[in-house]
Amino acid sequence: MRCRHARPARAAIAALLAVAAGSPAAEEAGRERPLDLGIEEQVGVRLVLVDFLALDRRGRTVPDLAAEEIVLLVDGRQVEIASLDRDCPAGSADDPQPRAAPPPVRFTREPRKIVLAFDYYHMRHAAETLDHALQALDRWPAGDEQHMIVSLGEALRIEQPWTSDAAEVRRALERMRGDPDLYAAAHDRLTEWPFFERVQTLLDLLERVPGRKTVVLFSGPFRPDGFFHDPAHRRLAAISTVARAAIYPVDTGGLRTLVDAGPPRWGGPSELRRLANETGGRMTSDTNDLGLGYARAHRDLGCTYTLGFHDSRPRPDVARRLTLRLGRAGIRVIYPEFYLVRSSAERRRSLLRTAAVAPRVFESEAVQAELFLLGPRSGRHWRAVLGAEVRLDSLPPGGGEDWTFRVLVRKPNGTLVRSVERTLPERDASRVTLFEPLSLAPGRYSVSAVTAPPGGAEPIAASIAAEMARVPRAEPFLVGPILGSRLPGSAAPGEPSFEPLLRREVEQGSSLESLTLACVSGAALPIDVRAITRELVGPDGRRVLAFEPEPARLPDRQTACHEVLDAIPTAGLEPARYALAASAESGGRPLSGGRAEFTIVPRSTGPPVAADRQPGPSLRRGKPPCPAVTVGRAPRPSPPLGRRRSL
């Protein structure tokens, strides 16, 4: 077989040989017809910003450095400095000392952005540490600070979002002091990898905040776990440059005595010292003034430098070493030792991780998350289902690419209870719905739904907080009414399948049903429930429709539910807000139910709904069959199975 590119290739070689031989004809031919070898080279130039601090021999800030005095090396090779920015209104300021009074207030060009991070994996004396943080806030106010408070434990928890209100910061610290989800939680672990993951997530979150930030990390000694953590340290240092966030660790062990376990370690834990050195921060140890780390961070932010250089050959997602040298003697430079340039794929993954931890930052009306109760599974657990939805009609087209949809359920301390992730293709539908069954014990939970839509630059998310009471024993109770629709087919004979309604909007003429359950668990005798009534109330408070009352007989010594299914005639309802209420009576005692509110909207034309059921909602598993129950915002059932939304 003859290659059709062979002749042009021979011609190109001949032309090159002629040019090498100095042939004038060949040179003229080359000028008339440029040689096209079909090779394209793409060169991306990135401006990299590096924040650093300059101190003299006495620890005072140096306010008068010039670009000509700085030499910058990347992987050992010198690069040209493109810019140097200085923000040093405090001038030459002394290094704070334990219990020392703060200097006069000097405002910086930008607000000082300080993160107070409390590492419950390693932190000792949590209550005393929070008290020291409160004292530092009282001693070092300047009026231009913005604070954020986070805790590192089973997950990264944002205890206080960014605020310039010092009173809000104090209230958050005081609340944390009495929060059993923090101080009474089990923080045992086999390795230190969770710590590094939490810190990376924090840096990913701070990358979205413009300007320089400082993380005052209250932590303590690390336990040897037998793993090699150099790659984790290197990556954290590189991401800190991208996020423009230096870490200032504080060893909360303070001045250790001979009765403390383990040998004395002057200078604090080596892991924390390395974290400070490689991210451009400073270590605070061997002192009982735990607020000194905050004071140092506050002072250092009053005199900062930012240099910029162009990376003409970036290596995406590869940490590269930085070296800063000064031509002036007696000056110490503190700077991050690595940097990296994120690829588009890695940046997308980073944003998804951040959105899963801090969904409120990415809140969008296009995403909906709910936690539905399906009734009691046993005397100690509830049958529940996760529900989440993404409206695609409000999102940009994705160009046919797949996308990820993730729903998470966590306990208040951050422990992950269930994580559901689907990779979904782009569909010709107005929205995509996902359901996942699960069993939950009574308690408080947070639910978040996160997705990176096709063609979207950033993820979008939704979050709620849910609270479930104990399963009542030996007495009947009502759950519902619940809005939704019966699905075709059943998992077993006599077991209906019911899909709850995620959004409380229904088009005129659409199928809409309501489900009310009378349940009992652990009764000594069969229980009769009389007159399970349901009525539909219009926007003016008047009754629009009343359904036929229905009695129920619940068996003894087992968990069981009696289901009442009603069809709501939406075609005969005018567009407005409606409410469906339920009640019953047992043994002369009234059983109060809840109210399910919904809105009737005019019928519209649009693409169909795509419901993702892979492996499926499985609302029909287990016995007894208890169809899906949503807990509304209106009056709680008896006993309360209420749901509260987290803003």
C-alpha positions in Angstrom: 0.0 0.0 0.0 1.3 3.4 -0.9 1.2 6.2 1.6 -0.3 9.4 0.2 2.0 11.5 2.4 5.2 10.0 1.1 5.7 12.4 -1.8 5.2 15.6 0.2 7.6 14.1 2.8 10.3 13.5 0.2 9.8 17.0 -1.2 10.2 18.5 2.3 13.4 16.5 2.9 14.8 17.6 -0.4 14.0 21.2 0.3 15.7 21.0 3.7 18.9 19.5 2.2 19.0 22.2 -0.5 18.7 24.9 2.2 21.5 23.3 4.1 23.6 23.3 1.0 23.0 27.0 0.6 21.1 26.7 -2.7 19.7 30.2 -3.7 16.9 28.5 -5.7 15.9 26.4 -2.7 15.9 29.5 -0.5 13.7 31.4 -3.0 11.3 28.4 -3.2 11.1 28.2 0.5 10.2 31.9 0.8 7.5 31.5 -1.9 6.0 28.3 -0.4 6.3 27.9 3.4 6.9 24.3 4.5 3.8 23.0 6.4 4.6 19.9 8.4 1.2 19.8 10.1 2.6 20.5 13.6 0.8 22.9 15.9 2.3 24.1 19.2 0.1 25.6 21.9 1.9 27.7 24.5 -0.1 28.9 27.5 1.4 31.6 29.7 0.2 31.8 33.3 0.8 34.6 35.7 1.6 33.0 39.1 1.3 35.1 42.3 3.4 34.3 45.3 2.8 36.0 48.7 5.8 36.3 51.0 6.8 38.0 54.3 10.2 39.7 55.0 11.6 39.9 58.5 14.8 41.4 59.9 17.0 39.8 62.6 14.8 41.1 65.4 11.6 39.7 63.8 10.4 43.1 62.6 8.7 43.5 59.3 10.7 45.0 56.4 8.6 47.5 54.4 10.9 48.7 51.7 12.0 45.8 49.5 12.4 46.4 45.8 12.1 43.9 42.9 15.8 44.4 42.0 16.7 42.8 45.4 14.8 39.6 44.8 15.9 36.5 42.9 13.3 33.9 42.1 14.1 30.3 41.1 11.6 27.8 39.8 12.9 24.2 40.0 16.4 25.7 40.4 16.2 27.9 37.3 16.0 31.7 37.6 12.9 33.4 36.2 12.1 37.0 35.6 9.9 38.8 38.2 7.0 40.5 36.3 5.5 42.4 39.2 6.0 43.2 42.9 3.1 44.6 45.0 3.6 45.8 48.6 0.8 46.3 51.2 2.6 47.5 54.3 0.8 50.4 56.1 2.1 49.1 59.5 5.7 49.8 58.4 8.4 48.1 60.5 6.4 46.4 63.3 7.7 44.3 66.2 7.0 40.6 66.4 4.2 40.0 69.0 5.3 38.5 72.3 3.2 36.4 74.7 0.7 38.5 76.6 2.1 41.7 74.9 -0.2 44.6 74.2 -1.1 45.1 70.5 0.4 48.0 68.5 -1.7 51.0 67.4 -4.3 50.1 64.8 -3.1 50.4 61.2 -5.5 49.6 58.4 -4.4 47.6 55.4 -5.4 48.1 51.8 -7.6 45.0 51.9 -9.4 43.5 54.9 -7.3 41.1 56.9 -8.8 37.7 56.1 -8.1 35.2 58.9 -9.4 31.7 59.3 -9.6 30.1 62.8 -9.3 26.4 62.3 -9.7 24.0 65.2 -8.2 20.5 64.6 -10.2 18.2 66.8 -8.0 15.3 65.6 -5.0 16.6 67.4 -6.1 19.6 69.5 -5.6 19.3 73.3 -7.7 21.2 75.8 -10.5 22.2 73.4 -12.3 24.5 75.8 -9.2 26.3 76.9 -8.1 26.7 73.3 -11.5 28.4 72.4 -11.1 30.7 75.4 -7.6 31.8 74.2 -9.1 32.4 70.7 -11.8 34.6 72.3 -9.1 36.5 74.3 -7.0 37.1 71.2 -10.0 38.5 69.4 -10.5 41.0 72.3 -6.9 42.0 72.4 -6.1 42.4 68.7 -9.1 44.2 67.0 -8.2 46.5 64.1 -11.6 47.0 62.6 -10.6 45.7 59.1 -10.7 41.9 59.8 -12.8 39.3 58.1 -13.0 36.0 60.0 -14.1 32.5 59.1 -14.3 29.6 61.7 -13.9 26.0 60.7 -13.5 22.7 62.6 -11.6 19.6 61.4 -13.0 16.3 62.5 -15.0 13.7 60.8 -15.5 16.3 58.1 -14.6 19.9 57.5 -17.4 22.0 59.1 -17.8 25.7 58.5 -18.8 26.9 62.0 -19.0 30.6 60.9 -18.9 31.8 57.3 -16.9 34.9 56.4 -18.0 37.9 58.4 -16.6 41.3 59.5 -18.9 41.3 62.6 -16.7 40.5 65.6 -19.8 39.7 67.7 -20.8 36.9 65.4 -17.3 35.4 65.6 -17.5 35.5 69.4 -21.0 33.9 69.4 -19.7 31.1 67.2 -16.7 30.4 69.4 -19.0 30.3 72.5 -21.4 27.9 70.8 -18.5 25.6 69.8 -17.4 25.5 73.4 -20.7 23.7 74.4 -21.3 21.7 71.2 -21.1 18.0 72.0 -20.9 17.1 68.3 -17.4 18.6 68.5 -15.9 18.0 72.0 -17.8 14.7 72.7 -17.3 13.1 69.2 -15.0 10.1 68.6 -12.0 11.4 66.7 -10.0 8.1 66.7 -8.4 7.3 63.4 -5.9 4.7 62.0 -3.9 7.1 59.9 -3.3 10.8 59.5 -4.6 10.9 55.9 -8.0 12.4 57.0 -6.2 15.4 58.4 -4.4 16.1 55.2 -7.7 15.7 53.2 -9.5 18.2 55.4 -6.7 20.8 55.1 -6.7 20.4 51.3 -10.5 20.8 51.2 -10.1 24.0 53.3 -7.5 25.3 50.9 -9.7 24.5 47.9 -12.4 26.5 49.5 -10.1 29.4 50.2 -9.0 29.5 46.6 -12.4 31.0 45.7 -11.8 33.9 48.1 -9.7 36.7 46.5 -6.7 38.2 48.2 -4.3 36.8 50.8 -5.6 34.7 53.6 -4.1 33.3 56.8 -5.2 30.0 58.5 -4.5 30.0 62.3 -4.6 26.2 62.8 -5.0 25.2 66.5 -3.7 21.6 66.6 -1.3 19.3 68.5 1.0 16.3 68.4 0.7 13.7 65.6 0.8 9.9 66.2 3.2 7.9 63.9 1.0 5.9 61.5 3.7 4.3 59.4 2.9 6.1 56.3 5.0 8.4 54.1 3.3 11.8 54.1 5.8 13.8 52.0 3.6 13.9 48.9 0.7 15.2 51.0 2.9 18.0 52.5 4.2 18.9 49.0 0.7 19.1 47.6 -0.7 21.2 50.4 2.2 23.6 50.0 1.5 23.9 46.2 -2.2 24.4 46.7 -1.6 27.0 49.4 0.2 29.1 46.8 -2.8 28.8 44.4 -5.2 29.6 47.2 -2.9 32.4 48.5 -3.4 31.0 52.1 -0.5 30.6 54.6 -0.9 28.3 57.5 0.0 29.4 61.0 -0.1 26.3 63.3 -0.5 26.7 67.0 0.6 23.8 69.3 -2.2 23.7 71.8 -0.1 21.5 74.1 1.6 24.7 75.4 4.5 24.3 77.8 4.6 20.6 78.4 5.8 19.2 81.8 7.6 16.1 82.8 4.3 14.4 83.6 3.1 14.7 80.0 3.2 11.5 77.9 6.0 11.2 75.5 9.4 13.0 75.2 9.5 16.8 75.1 9.4 18.2 71.6 10.7 21.8 71.6 9.4 23.7 68.6 6.2 21.8 68.5 5.2 18.8 66.4 7.4 18.4 63.4 4.4 17.9 61.1 3.0 21.3 62.1 6.4 23.0 61.7 6.7 21.6 58.2 3.2 22.7 57.4 4.1 26.3 58.4 7.5 26.3 56.7 6.2 25.0 53.4 3.1 27.2 53.1 4.7 30.5 54.0 3.3 30.6 57.6 4.9 30.6 61.1 4.8 28.1 63.9 3.7 29.0 67.5 4.8 26.5 70.2 6.3 26.3 73.7 4.0 28.9 75.1 0.8 28.8 77.1 -0.5 31.9 75.3 -2.3 30.1 72.5 -3.6 33.4 71.1 0.0 34.3 70.1 -0.5 32.6 66.8 -3.5 34.8 66.0 -1.5 37.9 67.0 1.4 36.9 64.7 -0.9 36.3 61.8 -2.6 39.6 62.4 0.7 41.5 62.5 2.1 39.7 59.5 -0.9 40.6 57.4 -0.1 44.2 58.0 3.0 44.1 55.9 2.9 41.6 52.9 4.5 41.4 49.5 3.1 39.7 46.4 5.3 39.0 43.4 4.2 37.8 40.0 6.0 35.8 37.3 5.0 34.3 34.0 5.1 30.5 33.7 5.4 30.0 29.9 5.6 26.2 30.2 3.2 25.2 32.9 3.0 21.6 33.9 -0.6 21.1 35.0 -1.1 19.5 38.4 2.6 19.1 39.1 4.1 20.7 42.2 7.2 22.8 41.3 9.7 24.2 43.8 10.0 27.9 44.5 13.2 29.6 45.9 13.4 33.2 46.9 16.7 34.9 47.6 17.4 38.5 48.7 20.4 40.6 47.9 20.1 42.4 51.2 21.9 40.9 54.2 20.1 40.1 57.5 16.6 39.7 55.9 14.6 36.4 56.3 12.0 35.7 53.7 9.0 33.4 54.5 7.2 32.1 51.4 5.5 28.9 50.1 8.0 26.4 48.8 5.9 24.9 45.9 3.3 26.0 43.5 1.2 24.3 40.8 -1.1 25.2 37.9 -4.4 23.3 38.0 -5.7 21.6 34.9 -9.4 22.1 34.0 -10.2 18.6 35.1 -8.5 18.9 38.4 -10.1 22.3 39.0 -13.5 20.8 38.3 -12.8 17.9 40.8 -11.6 20.4 43.4 -14.8 22.5 43.1 -16.9 19.4 43.4 -15.1 18.4 46.6 -15.5 21.9 48.0 -19.2 22.0 47.1 -19.8 18.7 48.9 -18.3 20.2 52.1 -19.7 23.7 51.8 -22.9 23.4 49.7 -24.2 26.8 50.9 -21.4 28.5 49.0 -22.8 27.1 45.7 -26.6 27.3 46.5 -28.8 27.3 43.4 -32.5 27.2 42.8 -31.8 24.6 40.1 -31.0 21.9 42.7 -33.4 20.4 45.2 -32.6 18.0 48.0 -35.0 16.3 50.4 -35.0 13.5 53.0 -38.3 11.6 53.0 -39.6 9.3 55.8 -41.2 6.0 54.7 -42.4 5.1 58.1 -40.8 3.0 60.8 -38.6 0.1 59.8 -38.4 -1.2 63.4 -38.7 0.2 66.9 -35.4 2.0 66.5 -35.0 3.0 62.9 -37.0 4.8 60.2 -37.3 3.8 56.6 -36.2 6.8 54.5 -35.3 7.8 51.0 -33.0 10.4 49.6 -34.5 12.6 47.0 -32.7 15.1 44.8 -33.4 16.9 41.5 -31.7 19.1 39.0 -33.6 21.4 36.7 -31.8 21.3 33.3 -33.9 23.9 31.6 -32.2 26.7 33.6 -28.6 25.5 32.8 -26.4 26.0 29.8 -26.2 23.2 27.2 -23.5 20.7 27.9 -22.4 19.7 24.5 -23.1 16.0 25.1 -20.7 15.5 28.0 -21.5 13.3 31.0 -21.8 14.9 34.4 -21.8 13.9 38.1 -24.7 14.1 40.5 -23.8 13.4 44.2 -26.1 13.3 47.3 -24.7 13.0 50.8 -26.2 12.5 54.3 -24.1 13.4 57.3 -24.5 13.6 61.0 -24.0 16.9 62.8 -20.4 16.1 63.6 -19.7 15.4 59.9 -19.8 11.6 59.9 -20.8 10.4 56.5 -23.9 8.2 56.7 -24.6 7.7 53.0 -23.1 9.0 49.8 -24.8 8.4 46.4 -23.1 9.3 43.2 -24.3 8.9 39.7 -22.6 9.7 36.4 -25.4 10.8 34.1 -25.4 11.5 30.4 -26.9 14.7 29.1 -30.6 14.1 28.5 -33.4 15.7 26.6 -35.4 16.4 29.7 -36.4 19.4 31.8 -35.1 17.9 35.0 -33.3 14.8 36.4 -34.5 13.1 39.6 -32.6 10.7 41.8 -33.9 8.6 44.7 -32.0 6.3 47.0 -33.5 4.2 49.9 -31.8 4.1 53.3 -32.5 3.3 57.0 -31.8 6.0 59.6 -31.8 6.1 63.4 -33.5 9.0 65.2 -31.4 12.1 65.3 -30.2 15.1 63.3 -28.8 14.9 59.8 -27.7 17.3 57.0 -28.4 16.5 53.4 -26.6 18.0 50.5 -26.9 17.6 46.7 -24.1 18.6 44.5 -23.6 18.5 40.7 -21.4 20.0 38.0 -23.8 20.5 35.1 -22.6 20.0 31.5 -21.0 23.2 30.2 -21.1 24.9 33.6 -18.0 26.6 35.0 -18.9 25.9 38.6 -20.9 23.3 40.5 -24.3 24.0 42.0 -25.7 22.6 45.2 -28.5 22.5 47.7 -28.6 21.6 51.4 -31.1 21.0 54.2 -31.0 19.9 57.8 -33.4 17.2 59.0 -34.4 16.0 62.4 -36.2 12.7 63.2 -37.7 11.9 66.6 -37.8 8.5 68.3 -40.1 5.8 67.0 -43.1 5.8 69.4 -43.6 2.6 71.3 -47.0 0.9 71.8 -49.1 3.8 70.6 -50.4 4.7 67.2 -49.4 7.8 65.3 -50.1 9.4 61.9 -47.6 10.2 59.2 -48.6 12.3 56.3 -50.3 13.2 54.2 -47.6 12.8 51.6 -47.8 14.1 48.0 -46.5 12.1 45.1 -47.7 9.5 42.6 -48.0 5.7 42.4 -45.4 4.1 40.1 -46.5 1.3 37.7 -45.6 -2.2 38.8 -44.7 -3.4 42.3 -41.8 -5.2 43.9 -44.1 -7.9 45.3 -47.8 -8.8 45.1 -49.8 -6.3 47.1 -46.9 -3.9 47.6 -47.6 -0.5 45.9 -44.8 1.7 44.8 -45.0 5.4 45.6 -42.7 8.2 44.5 -42.7 11.4 46.6 -43.1 14.8 45.1 -39.8 16.8 45.4 -41.0 20.2 44.3 -44.3 21.4 45.6 -45.6 22.5 42.2 -48.1 20.5 40.1 -49.5 21.4 36.7 -53.2 21.4 36.1 -54.4 18.0 35.0 -51.3 16.2 36.1 -51.5 13.0 38.2 -51.2 13.8 41.9 -51.9 11.5 44.8 -51.6 11.7 48.5 -50.7 9.1 51.0 -51.5 9.0 54.7 -50.2 6.3 57.1 -51.4 5.2 60.5 -48.5 3.2 62.2 -47.7 1.4 65.4 -44.7 -0.3 66.8 -44.5 -2.8 69.7 -48.1 -2.7 70.8 -49.3 -5.4 73.3 -52.8 -5.6 71.7 -54.2 -4.8 68.3 -55.1 -1.1 68.0 -58.1 0.4 66.2 -57.7 3.7 64.5 -61.0 5.4 63.7 -61.8 8.0 61.1 -58.6 8.7 59.2 -59.8 12.0 57.6 -58.2 14.0 54.9 -59.4 17.4 53.6 -58.1 19.8 50.9 -58.1 23.5 51.9 -58.0 26.3 49.4 -56.0 29.6 49.5 -58.8 31.3 51.4 -58.8 28.7 54.2 -62.1 27.1 53.0 -62.5 23.4 52.4 -62.4 22.5 48.8 -62.6 18.7 49.0 -63.1 16.1 51.8 -62.2 12.4 51.3 -64.1 9.5 52.7 -62.9 8.8 56.3 -61.3 5.4 56.7 -60.8 3.2 59.8 -57.7 0.9 60.4 -56.8 -2.0 62.6 -53.1 -2.3 63.4 -51.7 -5.7 64.6 -49.9 -6.2 67.9 -46.2 -6.7 68.7 -44.9 -5.7 65.4 -44.2 -2.6 63.3 -46.9 -2.0 60.8 -48.6 0.8 58.9 -52.1 1.2 57.3 -51.9 3.1 54.1 -54.6 5.4 52.7 -54.1 6.5 49.1 -56.1 9.4 47.6 -56.2 10.8 44.1 -56.3 14.6 43.9 -58.3 16.0 41.0 -55.9 18.7 39.8 -57.8 19.3 36.6 -60.6 20.9 38.6 -58.4 23.1 40.7 -57.6 26.7 39.8 -53.9 27.8 39.9 -53.4 28.7 43.6 -51.8 27.5 46.8 -53.5 24.5 48.5 -53.0 22.4 51.7 -54.0 18.8 52.4 -54.5 18.0 56.1 -55.0 14.7 57.9 -56.2 13.6 61.4 -57.5 10.5 63.1 -58.8 9.1 66.5 -57.8 6.1 68.5 -59.2 5.0 71.9 -60.9 8.4 72.2 -57.6 10.2 71.8 -57.1 12.4 68.7 -54.0 11.7 66.5 -52.8 14.9 64.8 -51.3 14.7 61.4 -49.5 17.1 59.2 -50.3 19.5 56.3 -48.9 19.0 52.8 -48.8 22.2 50.9 -48.6 22.5 47.1 -49.2 24.9 44.3 -51.2 24.3 41.2 -49.7 26.0 38.1 -51.0 26.3 34.6 -50.1 23.4 32.2 -47.0 24.1 30.1 -45.3 22.3 27.3 -41.7 21.2 27.6 -39.4 18.2 27.5 -40.2 15.2 29.7 -38.9 14.4 33.1 -36.0 12.0 33.4 -36.0 10.1 36.7 -32.8 8.2 37.5 -33.5 4.9 39.2 -30.2 3.1 38.8 -30.1 0.9 40.8 -33.5 2.4 41.6 -35.3 4.0 44.5 -36.5 0.6 45.8 -39.3 2.1 47.8 -40.8 -1.3 48.1 -38.1 -3.2 49.9 -38.6 -4.8 53.3 -41.7 -5.5 55.4 -44.1 -4.0 56.3 -44.7 -2.0 53.2 -44.7 1.7 54.2 -44.9 4.1 51.2 -42.9 7.2 51.1 -43.5 9.9 53.6 -42.3 13.5 53.4 -42.2 15.6 56.5 -43.4 19.1 55.6 -42.7 22.5 56.9 -46.2 22.9 58.4 -47.3 21.3 61.7 -45.4 18.2 62.6 -47.1 14.8 62.8 -47.6 13.2 66.2 -44.9 12.4 67.3 -42.9 15.1 65.6 -41.0 13.9 62.6 -40.3 17.4 61.5 -37.8 18.7 58.9 -36.0 22.0 59.1 -34.2 23.7 56.3 -30.6 24.8 56.8 -29.8 28.1 55.2 
